[in-house]
Structures are given as structure tokens and as C-alpha cells.
Amino acid sequence: MPASHFKTLSGLFALLLLLILTGGALISLAIQGFQTGSILLSAFDSYLWHITRFTLLQALLSAILSIAFALPVARALHAHHQFFGRTLLLRLFAIPLTLPSLVAVFGITSIYGRNGFIAKGSTALGLPLIPDIYGLSGILLAHVFFNMPLAVRLLLASLDSIPQDYWKLSAQLGMGSLARFRLIEWPVIARNLSGIAGLIFMLCASSFTIVLTLGGGPHATTLEVAIYQALHFDFDLSRAVALTLTQLLLTIGVLCLLRLTGKPTEEGFSLATVRRNYIRHSTQARIIAGFIIIIAALFIALPISGLIISGLASNLIRLLSEAIVQRAIITSLLLACSAAVLCVILSFTLVCAREYSAARNMKQPRLGLSFFTGALDSGASLVLIIPPIVIGAGWFILLRRFTDVFTLAPFMVIGVNAVMAMPFAVRLLRPAWDSAAARHNRLCTSLGISGVNRLRLIDWPVIRRPLVLCFIFAMALSMGDLGTIALFGSDAVQTLPYLLLQRMGSYRTHDAAGLAFILACICFALMLATSRNKQAIPPAKTTEQDFS
């Protein structure tokens, strides 16, 4: 078979798998909706609208608080770019982007929980303080912990893009801090602020693990958590379908709004910039900036420190010797590795087929070929339109008609986690492959090099590093996922996040601390492997560019 035909067929096959995975879930929901009829309509009751309002409220408040906290931090970091430890601080801000949500939640509760270090310290001082971390306050705290560092890095990217001549001119004119902010900084920030706010809002609206662990009951439940509860505890299919349809419409609506906002720049993921310091800051301004930076650093460092201290204080040796923990680690690694392999294969075939189809369309434009190219270009983003919890709920309802859904848990976890990582994998692979194809296509055609020989001699040295990055990143993302395994997990199939959730639910705090520490070490080791590469690595959470 010619290499060109193989690229087209492999890309079509990958696209069909994505359509089956996402379309099958939607078809299942539609069938269930038609069968239930009036029962489904009755599920759209006041409780559903309460959950929808709370989903939107907590996402809106999380976005506002994250940006309100991130803005002075980004300004302080930009204004004082030569202080000792700035690079280390930016690396600290990158840690929440790599931590699994459940691990970070445990770190937050170890500090701010009812039995956390703050409560214990205040009790020891004779001023008992019992923080109430469950409910809306805990959800907002966790969301700010995750999204404030992301907002800081994106806002810092906006500020770093300001030409140096502006700062030189402002120094010559003797502008004060407020004038510099109003005339120089704010116009640049405002262009990206809507995109950053929309990104954070989308992440918080689709939050699952944080709300599941910190929600505190029906009064603080989002749509995704309610879907899980309806299927896993109540087995109320009609309500699950109604919640899933509402979540899907909400996601599509938010994505449509995101398309109207600007894209936040991404240069902020670099760690240093070289520029001259034209502005001389007063002592008072330096003290205020230092105070802001210290507060932000403590806000991020305390939960991480609490996680490390609690994990080391647990009996790690006993935990690692337990057969159930060993099986959970092995299961997590096998499922994550399988999901990463599938993600890399699907992403690579889509990228190759898209490049070949786009090149053919430029030579001989045709409507069908243009549509196929567009489908290949946006196929990996289907999971951004249809959230993983919607895919899992749809297949859960469909498969229960034919078999025991829990026996198929490994396949569902592998498939959904692979698709979840595809937007990031395609984003890493596509620039490298398109650049290599533009340089080598004509030369390979003239020399008659094609197929396996071209891949081995020409393309592999170029795409090897991006492929490795995609594999590691997809594996790390799958290791920390809880959404799919929460629906399909059982005593027979347990991953580390699933076992950690069980130990937290049964109030085995010391065991949960040890499991969280083990999971964090594995994920951090995987992400550390990617940081050794010189290429820019996308954050573990979804970026706004992936939605556009």
C-alpha cells in the first residue's frame, strides 16, 4: 500500500475511533432520553437548576478570585524581576499544574482542614480555630490554589510582551506606579484578561474531583459530581441523562463564549527574560511587592509542604507492602502506559493525515478534501466539547444493557484517558511534524525515500523528542485521573486515585497521606522528565488555546 494511502486510511481510522467514543455516548444518552420520556422531563426539576446555578456561581467566583489574587502577584514579579529566588518561585507556581487534583486536595486539607496544621497550631496556642473547609469556601480555596498560578504566568506573559521602550519613556516622563498601570500595563492586560477569565471559568465549571471531595453535600454539588452520584449511588438513569444533557449544553455554551474572547499569550511559560531596569521603585513599593510575593508563595507552598510532611509521617513501608496498594500502583501504571500509547498513536496518525491532506488540498482544492482536513484538524478537540464525565456516563448507560460495565473498566479508562490527553499531544506533535514535512517533502520525493525508510531516516530524529514528551505527559495525566475510574472502578479494578478516595472516605487519614505522597512522587517524576527537554511543555490543565 502506498504511504499516502496509508496516511489517509490511518487518519480516517483514528477519526472514526474518536467519533465512536464520543458519538456512542451521545447516542446512548439520546436513546435513554427517548425511552424514559416524561420521566426524563420530570428530572429537570428545581434540584437540577439549583445544581446548575451552583456550578456557574462557583466557577464565576473562582475565576474572579484567581484573577484578583494573580494580578498584583504578576505585577510584583514583573516589576522586580531580578530578586533572588524568582526562578525558583516560578517553578513553585508550576507545581499545581502538574499535581493530580485529589493529591492537591489532600495537601490543602492537611493545612486548612479541621485536623490540619492551622487548627492544631491554634489549639496549641490556646486559641482554638476550626476552619470550615467543606462547601463553597473549600471549593473556592482549592480552585484558587490551582488557577492562581496559571493566571499569574499568563498575566506575566502579557506584561513581558510590553516593549522596553515603553518603560524607558515612562521613566523619562517620571510616571508613578498608578500612571504606569493605567497607561502601559492595563491596555496589555485587558486584551488577554477575558481569555484568561474564560479559561479559568471553564476549568472550574467542569471541576469534578475538587467538588467531589470538598463539596460537603447536596448544597455544594456541581453537574459532573451529580452525574456521578446519580449513576454510582442512586442509579437514577433519567436524572443522570438530564444532568448530562445540561452539562453538555453548558460546556458548548461556555466554549462558544470562549471563542469570542482573546487568547492569552503563552510566553509566560518560560522562566526568565533579559531586560534593562529603567524604573526605580521606592522602598515602600518594594516592601509591598515583597509582601505580596511572600503571601503568594506561602499560599502555594503550604499545601505542598503539608502533603510532604503528612506523607513522610505515614507508614510508607507498611503501605508499600500491602498487596492492595501494590496492585493499585501496578494497575495505575499499566492503565496509564496503555492510555499514553493509544494517545500517541491516535495523535500521530491524525497529525500525519492532516498534513498530507492539507498539502493535497493546496495543490487541488476540493470540498470533500477540505472538509476531511478540517475534521482531522479538530478531531482531537472533541473531548473539549464533550467532557469525559459525559462520555463515561453515556457508555455506562449503554454498556449496562449488554454486559457488566465494571468488567470493561480498564478499556474505558484507557480509551477516555487517551482521548483526554490528545489535545495536548496534538499540540506538541503538530508543529514539529509540519515543520519537518515542509523541509523534507520535496527532497524525499526527489530521492524516492518513502514509507518506513523515510520515517526511520528522516522523520524519526525530528519527532522522537515530541513523541516522548507526548507519552510522558499523557501517562502523567492518566495517572492522576479520577473521573472515569470513579464511574467504572470496583474492588477488582482499583487505581491509586480510586484507592486514595476510598481511604479518605473511610477516614483513614494516615494511609491517605501516604497514598497521596506516593501518587504525587510518581506524577512529579514523570513531569520532571519532560522538564529536561528544552521545548515548551503545555500545563497539565487545559489551556484556552485548546478551546479555540
Secondary structure per residue as TSV (DSSP state, phi and psi in degrees):
chain	resnum	aa	ss	phi	psi
A	1	M	-	360.0	130.6
A	2	P	-	-58.4	148.7
A	3	A	H	-61.4	-34.4
A	4	S	H	-64.4	-42.6
A	5	H	H	-66.3	-36.9
A	6	F	H	-64.7	-40.3
A	7	K	H	-62.1	-44.3
A	8	T	H	-65.0	-46.2
A	9	L	H	-67.3	-39.7
A	10	S	H	-67.0	-39.4
A	11	G	H	-65.4	-39.3
A	12	L	H	-64.5	-39.8
A	13	F	H	-64.6	-43.6
A	14	A	H	-63.3	-40.7
A	15	L	H	-65.3	-38.1
A	16	L	H	-65.9	-38.5
A	17	L	H	-62.2	-41.9
A	18	L	H	-64.3	-41.6
A	19	L	H	-66.7	-37.6
A	20	I	H	-66.2	-43.2
A	21	L	H	-65.0	-45.0
A	22	T	H	-82.4	-43.8
A	23	G	H	-67.5	-35.2
A	24	G	H	-61.7	-38.7
A	25	A	H	-64.8	-42.4
A	26	L	H	-67.6	-40.1
A	27	I	H	-63.3	-41.2
A	28	S	H	-60.8	-42.8
A	29	L	H	-65.7	-38.7
A	30	A	H	-65.6	-43.4
A	31	I	H	-62.2	-45.3
A	32	Q	H	-63.3	-37.2
A	33	G	H	-65.7	-42.2
A	34	F	H	-67.5	-34.8
A	35	Q	H	-72.0	-37.1
A	36	T	H	-79.6	-32.3
A	37	G	T	59.7	-114.8
A	38	S	H	-64.0	-29.4
A	39	I	H	-64.1	-38.4
A	40	L	H	-64.3	-43.3
A	41	L	H	-62.2	-36.0
A	42	S	H	-68.8	-19.6
A	43	A	H	-72.9	-18.4
A	44	F	S	-82.0	69.3
A	45	D	S	-106.4	-170.4
A	46	S	H	-64.2	-31.4
A	47	Y	H	-64.5	-41.8
A	48	L	H	-63.7	-42.9
A	49	W	H	-68.6	-31.9
A	50	H	H	-62.8	-43.9
A	51	I	H	-64.2	-41.8
A	52	T	H	-62.4	-44.3
A	53	R	H	-62.7	-42.0
A	54	F	H	-66.2	-38.2
A	55	T	H	-58.0	-46.9
A	56	L	H	-69.5	-38.8
A	57	L	H	-64.3	-49.7
A	58	Q	H	-67.1	-32.8
A	59	A	H	-68.1	-41.4
A	60	L	H	-65.6	-46.5
A	61	L	H	-64.8	-38.5
A	62	S	H	-63.5	-42.5
A	63	A	H	-64.2	-43.8
A	64	I	H	-63.5	-47.8
A	65	L	H	-65.2	-41.4
A	66	S	H	-61.7	-44.7
A	67	I	H	-72.7	-39.0
A	68	A	H	-62.2	-35.2
A	69	F	H	-78.2	-38.0
A	70	A	H	-73.3	-31.0
A	71	L	H	-62.4	-52.1
A	72	P	H	-66.1	-30.8
A	73	V	H	-66.9	-45.1
A	74	A	H	-63.3	-40.4
A	75	R	H	-64.2	-41.2
A	76	A	H	-65.8	-42.2
A	77	L	H	-67.0	-35.0
A	78	H	H	-74.0	-40.0
A	79	A	H	-69.7	-34.8
A	80	H	T	-117.2	74.1
A	81	H	T	-89.5	1.4
A	82	Q	T	-114.8	9.3
A	83	F	S	-74.7	153.7
A	84	F	T	-66.9	131.6
A	85	G	T	93.2	5.2
A	86	R	H	-63.5	-44.6
A	87	T	H	-62.5	-41.0
A	88	L	H	-63.7	-37.8
A	89	L	H	-65.7	-40.8
A	90	L	H	-66.6	-33.8
A	91	R	H	-67.9	-36.9
A	92	L	H	-61.8	-40.1
A	93	F	H	-68.1	-18.3
A	94	A	H	-81.9	-18.0
A	95	I	H	-63.7	-45.2
A	96	P	H	-58.6	-24.0
A	97	L	H	-73.1	-18.6
A	98	T	H	-105.4	-16.4
A	99	L	S	-77.3	138.0
A	100	P	-	-60.5	145.3
A	101	S	H	-58.0	-41.9
A	102	L	H	-65.6	-36.5
A	103	V	H	-66.8	-44.6
A	104	A	H	-64.1	-38.0
A	105	V	H	-60.5	-40.9
A	106	F	H	-65.0	-39.4
A	107	G	H	-63.1	-38.6
A	108	I	H	-66.1	-44.7
A	109	T	H	-67.3	-28.3
A	110	S	H	-67.9	-20.2
A	111	I	H	-100.4	-50.9
A	112	Y	H	-101.7	-1.9
A	113	G	S	-73.0	176.1
A	114	R	T	-66.2	-25.6
A	115	N	T	-113.3	21.9
A	116	G	S	-79.5	-178.7
A	117	F	H	-66.9	-33.8
A	118	I	H	-65.8	-45.2
A	119	A	H	-64.0	-42.3
A	120	K	H	-67.6	-40.6
A	121	G	H	-66.3	-41.2
A	122	S	H	-66.9	-35.8
A	123	T	H	-66.2	-40.2
A	124	A	H	-65.3	-29.4
A	125	L	T	-85.6	-0.3
A	126	G	T	83.5	11.5
A	127	L	-	-123.0	74.5
A	128	P	-	-59.7	126.5
A	129	L	-	-130.8	116.7
A	130	I	-	-111.0	96.4
A	131	P	-	-66.0	144.5
A	132	D	-	-101.8	94.5
A	133	I	-	-92.3	-10.0
A	134	Y	S	-94.2	137.3
A	135	G	S	112.5	-156.8
A	136	L	H	-62.4	-38.9
A	137	S	H	-62.7	-44.2
A	138	G	H	-66.2	-39.5
A	139	I	H	-61.7	-45.1
A	140	L	H	-64.6	-40.3
A	141	L	H	-60.9	-45.8
A	142	A	H	-67.2	-41.0
A	143	H	H	-64.9	-39.1
A	144	V	H	-66.5	-38.2
A	145	F	H	-58.6	-41.1
A	146	F	H	-78.2	-41.5
A	147	N	H	-97.5	-21.6
A	148	M	H	-62.0	-45.9
A	149	P	H	-61.2	-37.8
A	150	L	H	-63.4	-44.2
A	151	A	H	-64.3	-38.1
A	152	V	H	-61.0	-45.8
A	153	R	H	-67.1	-37.5
A	154	L	H	-72.2	-40.1
A	155	L	H	-67.2	-37.1
A	156	L	H	-64.4	-34.2
A	157	A	H	-63.3	-40.8
A	158	S	H	-62.6	-44.5
A	159	L	H	-68.3	-36.6
A	160	D	H	-68.3	-19.9
A	161	S	T	-81.5	-6.1
A	162	I	S	-69.5	128.8
A	163	P	-	-59.5	145.8
A	164	Q	H	-65.8	-25.9
A	165	D	H	-61.9	-30.3
A	166	Y	H	-63.5	-42.9
A	167	W	H	-70.1	-36.4
A	168	K	H	-64.2	-42.7
A	169	L	H	-67.2	-39.1
A	170	S	H	-64.7	-35.7
A	171	A	H	-68.2	-39.3
A	172	Q	H	-65.7	-33.9
A	173	L	H	-85.0	-7.2
A	174	G	T	71.2	34.9
A	175	M	-	-67.3	141.6
A	176	G	-	-84.9	-179.4
A	177	S	H	-63.1	-43.7
A	178	L	H	-66.6	-39.3
A	179	A	H	-66.3	-41.1
A	180	R	H	-62.8	-40.7
A	181	F	I	-65.8	-43.8
A	182	R	I	-71.6	-39.2
A	183	L	I	-97.2	-25.6
A	184	I	I	-114.6	-51.8
A	185	E	I	-78.5	-46.5
A	186	W	H	-61.8	-42.0
A	187	P	H	-57.8	-35.8
A	188	V	H	-74.1	-42.4
A	189	I	H	-64.0	-41.5
A	190	A	H	-61.7	-32.1
A	191	R	H	-64.8	-29.4
A	192	N	H	-106.2	-8.6
A	193	L	H	-64.9	-41.1
A	194	S	H	-65.0	-38.2
A	195	G	H	-67.0	-41.1
A	196	I	H	-65.6	-43.9
A	197	A	H	-63.5	-41.3
A	198	G	H	-64.2	-39.1
A	199	L	H	-61.5	-49.8
A	200	I	H	-64.2	-40.4
A	201	F	H	-59.6	-42.0
A	202	M	H	-65.9	-42.2
A	203	L	H	-62.7	-40.4
A	204	C	H	-76.7	-32.4
A	205	A	H	-67.0	-28.7
A	206	S	T	-102.5	18.2
A	207	S	-	-69.3	135.7
A	208	F	-	-120.0	-59.4
A	209	T	H	-62.7	-42.9
A	210	I	H	-62.6	-46.3
A	211	V	H	-70.3	-34.8
A	212	L	H	-62.6	-39.1
A	213	T	H	-91.1	-29.9
A	214	L	H	-112.3	0.6
A	215	G	-	-62.2	-41.8
A	216	G	-	82.0	10.0
A	217	G	S	134.2	-176.3
A	218	P	G	-62.3	-24.3
A	219	H	G	-73.9	-15.2
A	220	A	G	-131.9	67.8
A	221	T	-	-129.7	136.6
A	222	T	-	-98.1	174.7
A	223	L	H	-62.2	-42.3
A	224	E	H	-65.8	-41.0
A	225	V	H	-67.0	-38.9
A	226	A	H	-64.6	-35.3
A	227	I	H	-62.4	-46.1
A	228	Y	H	-60.7	-43.7
A	229	Q	H	-66.2	-39.5
A	230	A	I	-65.3	-33.8
A	231	L	I	-88.8	-40.6
A	232	H	I	-85.3	-32.4
A	233	F	I	-109.4	-51.0
A	234	D	I	-87.9	-24.3
A	235	F	-	49.2	47.7
A	236	D	-	-100.3	94.1
A	237	L	H	-67.1	-38.3
A	238	S	H	-62.6	-45.1
A	239	R	H	-67.2	-37.8
A	240	A	H	-61.7	-40.9
A	241	V	H	-65.7	-44.2
A	242	A	H	-62.1	-43.3
A	243	L	H	-65.4	-40.5
A	244	T	H	-65.9	-43.2
A	245	L	H	-62.5	-40.2
A	246	T	H	-65.1	-42.7
A	247	Q	H	-62.6	-40.7
A	248	L	H	-64.2	-45.8
A	249	L	H	-63.7	-38.8
A	250	L	H	-63.8	-44.1
A	251	T	H	-62.7	-46.1
A	252	I	H	-62.8	-40.6
A	253	G	H	-62.6	-44.2
A	254	V	H	-65.9	-40.1
A	255	L	H	-64.3	-38.0
A	256	C	H	-63.0	-39.5
A	257	L	H	-67.2	-36.7
A	258	L	H	-64.2	-31.3
A	259	R	H	-64.9	-23.4
A	260	L	T	-87.6	-11.2
A	261	T	S	-95.2	163.8
A	262	G	-	-77.5	156.2
A	263	K	-	-83.5	129.6
A	264	P	-	-68.9	139.4
A	265	T	-	-68.6	158.7
A	266	E	-	-122.5	11.6
A	267	E	G	-65.8	-15.8
A	268	G	G	-67.8	-7.7
A	269	F	G	-81.4	-6.2
A	270	S	S	-78.1	159.7
A	271	L	S	-101.7	-11.6
A	272	A	-	-155.2	147.9
A	273	T	-	-131.9	150.9
A	274	V	-	-106.2	119.9
A	275	R	-	-155.3	159.9
A	276	R	-	-85.5	150.0
A	277	N	-	-100.2	101.2
A	278	Y	-	-89.6	-19.2
A	279	I	-	-98.8	130.3
A	280	R	-	-102.2	114.6
A	281	H	-	-90.2	144.3
A	282	S	-	-71.4	165.4
A	283	T	H	-61.8	-39.9
A	284	Q	H	-63.1	-40.7
A	285	A	H	-65.7	-39.0
A	286	R	H	-66.9	-37.5
A	287	I	H	-66.1	-44.7
A	288	I	H	-63.2	-44.5
A	289	A	H	-62.9	-41.5
A	290	G	H	-62.7	-40.8
A	291	F	H	-62.8	-43.9
A	292	I	H	-61.7	-44.1
A	293	I	H	-65.6	-40.6
A	294	I	H	-64.3	-43.1
A	295	I	H	-61.1	-44.5
A	296	A	H	-64.7	-41.3
A	297	A	H	-63.7	-42.5
A	298	L	H	-65.8	-38.1
A	299	F	H	-60.3	-36.8
A	300	I	H	-85.6	-39.0
A	301	A	H	-75.1	-33.2
A	302	L	H	-61.2	-51.4
A	303	P	H	-61.1	-36.3
A	304	I	H	-65.9	-42.8
A	305	S	H	-64.6	-41.4
A	306	G	H	-61.3	-39.1
A	307	L	H	-62.7	-44.1
A	308	I	H	-66.8	-46.1
A	309	I	H	-63.8	-46.0
A	310	S	H	-64.8	-38.5
A	311	G	H	-66.4	-43.4
A	312	L	H	-69.8	-27.7
A	313	A	H	-75.9	-20.0
A	314	S	S	-75.8	166.9
A	315	N	-	-86.0	82.8
A	316	L	H	-64.9	-36.7
A	317	I	H	-64.0	-43.5
A	318	R	H	-64.8	-41.5
A	319	L	H	-61.7	-47.2
A	320	L	H	-67.3	-19.8
A	321	S	H	-86.5	-11.5
A	322	E	S	-72.8	136.5
A	323	A	H	-64.7	-37.0
A	324	I	H	-67.7	-35.1
A	325	V	H	-70.6	-41.7
A	326	Q	H	-61.4	-42.4
A	327	R	H	-64.9	-38.9
A	328	A	H	-64.4	-40.8
A	329	I	H	-64.5	-46.9
A	330	I	H	-63.7	-43.3
A	331	T	H	-61.7	-44.2
A	332	S	H	-61.3	-44.8
A	333	L	H	-65.9	-41.9
A	334	L	H	-65.9	-45.9
A	335	L	H	-65.6	-42.3
A	336	A	H	-65.5	-41.2
A	337	C	H	-65.3	-42.5
A	338	S	H	-64.7	-42.6
A	339	A	H	-63.0	-39.4
A	340	A	H	-66.0	-41.7
A	341	V	H	-61.9	-46.9
A	342	L	H	-63.0	-40.4
A	343	C	H	-61.4	-45.5
A	344	V	H	-64.6	-42.9
A	345	I	H	-63.0	-49.7
A	346	L	H	-64.1	-42.9
A	347	S	H	-65.3	-42.7
A	348	F	H	-65.7	-42.2
A	349	T	H	-65.5	-38.9
A	350	L	H	-64.7	-42.4
A	351	V	H	-65.3	-44.7
A	352	C	H	-63.5	-47.2
A	353	A	H	-64.9	-37.8
A	354	R	H	-65.4	-43.2
A	355	E	H	-64.1	-43.2
A	356	Y	H	-66.7	-42.6
A	357	S	H	-66.9	-38.9
A	358	A	H	-65.6	-39.1
A	359	A	H	-64.6	-42.5
A	360	R	H	-64.8	-38.6
A	361	N	H	-67.3	-30.7
A	362	M	H	-70.5	-34.6
A	363	K	H	-76.4	-45.4
A	364	Q	S	-133.6	85.4
A	365	P	-	-62.2	127.6
A	366	R	-	-139.8	148.6
A	367	L	H	-63.5	-45.7
A	368	G	H	-63.8	-40.8
A	369	L	H	-68.4	-37.3
A	370	S	H	-65.1	-41.1
A	371	F	H	-64.7	-40.9
A	372	F	H	-64.5	-39.9
A	373	T	H	-63.6	-43.3
A	374	G	H	-63.5	-38.3
A	375	A	H	-65.3	-41.3
A	376	L	H	-66.0	-33.9
A	377	D	H	-70.0	-36.0
A	378	S	H	-106.4	1.2
A	379	G	G	-61.5	-38.7
A	380	A	G	-69.1	-17.0
A	381	S	G	-90.1	5.3
A	382	L	H	-59.7	-35.1
A	383	V	H	-68.7	-21.2
A	384	L	H	-76.1	-27.5
A	385	I	H	-82.8	-41.4
A	386	I	S	-110.7	104.2
A	387	P	-	-60.0	154.3
A	388	P	H	-57.2	-35.6
A	389	I	H	-66.5	-31.4
A	390	V	H	-69.8	-42.1
A	391	I	H	-62.4	-46.4
A	392	G	H	-63.0	-41.5
A	393	A	H	-64.9	-42.4
A	394	G	H	-62.2	-46.5
A	395	W	H	-71.1	-31.2
A	396	F	H	-60.5	-45.2
A	397	I	H	-68.7	-37.2
A	398	L	H	-71.9	-46.4
A	399	L	H	-71.1	-26.0
A	400	R	T	-65.3	-17.1
A	401	R	T	-73.6	-21.7
A	402	F	T	-118.6	-27.4
A	403	T	S	-157.4	178.7
A	404	D	-	-78.1	112.7
A	405	V	G	-63.3	-27.5
A	406	F	G	-72.4	-21.9
A	407	T	G	-72.3	-21.1
A	408	L	G	-97.2	10.7
A	409	A	H	-54.5	-46.6
A	410	P	H	-58.4	-41.2
A	411	F	H	-68.5	-39.3
A	412	M	H	-68.5	-41.4
A	413	V	H	-62.7	-45.3
A	414	I	H	-62.4	-47.6
A	415	G	H	-64.5	-49.4
A	416	V	H	-67.8	-42.4
A	417	N	H	-66.1	-35.5
A	418	A	H	-63.9	-43.9
A	419	V	H	-68.0	-35.2
A	420	M	H	-59.0	-37.8
A	421	A	H	-86.0	-9.0
A	422	M	H	-63.4	-39.6
A	423	P	H	-57.0	-37.8
A	424	F	H	-73.9	-39.6
A	425	A	H	-65.2	-43.7
A	426	V	H	-62.6	-38.1
A	427	R	H	-65.2	-30.9
A	428	L	H	-80.0	-40.4
A	429	L	H	-77.9	-39.8
A	430	R	H	-60.6	-46.8
A	431	P	H	-59.8	-42.2
A	432	A	H	-65.8	-43.3
A	433	W	H	-69.9	-43.4
A	434	D	H	-64.3	-39.6
A	435	S	H	-65.6	-43.1
A	436	A	H	-65.3	-40.5
A	437	A	H	-64.5	-40.6
A	438	A	H	-63.5	-33.5
A	439	R	H	-80.9	-33.4
A	440	H	H	-109.2	-14.6
A	441	N	H	-58.3	-52.1
A	442	R	H	-65.0	-40.5
A	443	L	H	-64.2	-44.2
A	444	C	H	-65.8	-35.2
A	445	T	H	-67.4	-42.1
A	446	S	H	-68.4	-31.1
A	447	L	H	-90.7	-7.2
A	448	G	T	73.6	27.8
A	449	I	-	-94.9	123.9
A	450	S	-	-154.2	175.5
A	451	G	H	64.4	-139.0
A	452	V	H	-64.9	-36.1
A	453	N	H	-62.5	-42.3
A	454	R	H	-65.8	-42.8
A	455	L	I	-61.7	-40.2
A	456	R	I	-75.5	-40.4
A	457	L	I	-94.1	-34.4
A	458	I	I	-107.0	-53.8
A	459	D	I	-82.5	-36.3
A	460	W	H	-59.6	-43.8
A	461	P	H	-59.8	-26.3
A	462	V	H	-83.2	-41.9
A	463	I	H	-96.9	-2.5
A	464	R	H	-59.8	-47.4
A	465	R	H	-66.4	-46.7
A	466	P	H	-60.6	-35.8
A	467	L	H	-64.5	-42.6
A	468	V	H	-63.1	-41.7
A	469	L	H	-61.8	-43.6
A	470	C	H	-60.6	-43.5
A	471	F	H	-62.7	-48.4
A	472	I	H	-64.6	-42.9
A	473	F	H	-65.3	-44.7
A	474	A	H	-63.8	-36.7
A	475	M	H	-66.8	-42.6
A	476	A	H	-65.1	-40.3
A	477	L	H	-64.8	-39.4
A	478	S	H	-72.1	-33.4
A	479	M	H	-60.1	-38.3
A	480	G	T	-94.4	2.6
A	481	D	-	-74.4	139.1
A	482	L	-	-120.3	-22.8
A	483	G	H	-59.2	-51.8
A	484	T	H	-72.5	-44.9
A	485	I	H	-67.5	-24.3
A	486	A	H	-65.5	-32.5
A	487	L	H	-80.3	-43.3
A	488	F	H	-103.4	-5.8
A	489	G	-	-72.2	155.0
A	490	S	-	-155.3	-176.2
A	491	D	S	-64.8	-24.5
A	492	A	S	-79.3	-31.7
A	493	V	S	-126.3	104.2
A	494	Q	-	-128.5	128.0
A	495	T	-	-100.4	173.3
A	496	L	H	-61.0	-46.6
A	497	P	H	-60.8	-38.2
A	498	Y	H	-65.4	-43.6
A	499	L	H	-67.3	-37.6
A	500	L	H	-62.9	-41.8
A	501	L	H	-63.4	-39.2
A	502	Q	H	-63.9	-44.0
A	503	R	H	-67.0	-37.2
A	504	M	H	-66.9	-39.2
A	505	G	H	-68.1	-28.8
A	506	S	T	-94.9	12.5
A	507	Y	T	61.3	30.0
A	508	R	-	-92.2	76.3
A	509	T	H	-64.7	-42.3
A	510	H	H	-65.8	-41.6
A	511	D	H	-64.5	-41.0
A	512	A	H	-62.6	-38.5
A	513	A	H	-62.8	-43.2
A	514	G	H	-65.2	-42.7
A	515	L	H	-65.2	-40.3
A	516	A	H	-62.9	-39.4
A	517	F	H	-66.1	-42.0
A	518	I	H	-63.4	-46.2
A	519	L	H	-64.0	-40.9
A	520	A	H	-63.6	-39.9
A	521	C	H	-63.5	-41.8
A	522	I	H	-64.5	-48.7
A	523	C	H	-65.1	-39.9
A	524	F	H	-67.0	-37.1
A	525	A	H	-64.4	-39.5
A	526	L	H	-65.4	-45.0
A	527	M	H	-70.8	-29.2
A	528	L	H	-65.8	-32.7
A	529	A	H	-64.4	-33.4
A	530	T	H	-75.0	-30.6
A	531	S	H	-70.5	-15.6
A	532	R	T	-73.2	-16.5
A	533	N	S	-83.2	147.5
A	534	K	S	-81.2	-11.2
A	535	Q	S	-75.6	156.7
A	536	A	-	-70.3	132.9
A	537	I	-	-105.5	129.2
A	538	P	-	-70.6	151.3
A	539	P	-	-66.9	157.4
A	540	A	S	-67.0	-19.9
A	541	K	S	-95.7	157.3
A	542	T	-	-64.3	134.8
A	543	T	-	-97.5	159.2
A	544	E	H	-66.0	-27.6
A	545	Q	H	-63.4	-30.6
A	546	D	H	-67.9	-23.8
A	547	F	H	-81.7	-19.1
A	548	S	-	-96.6	360.0
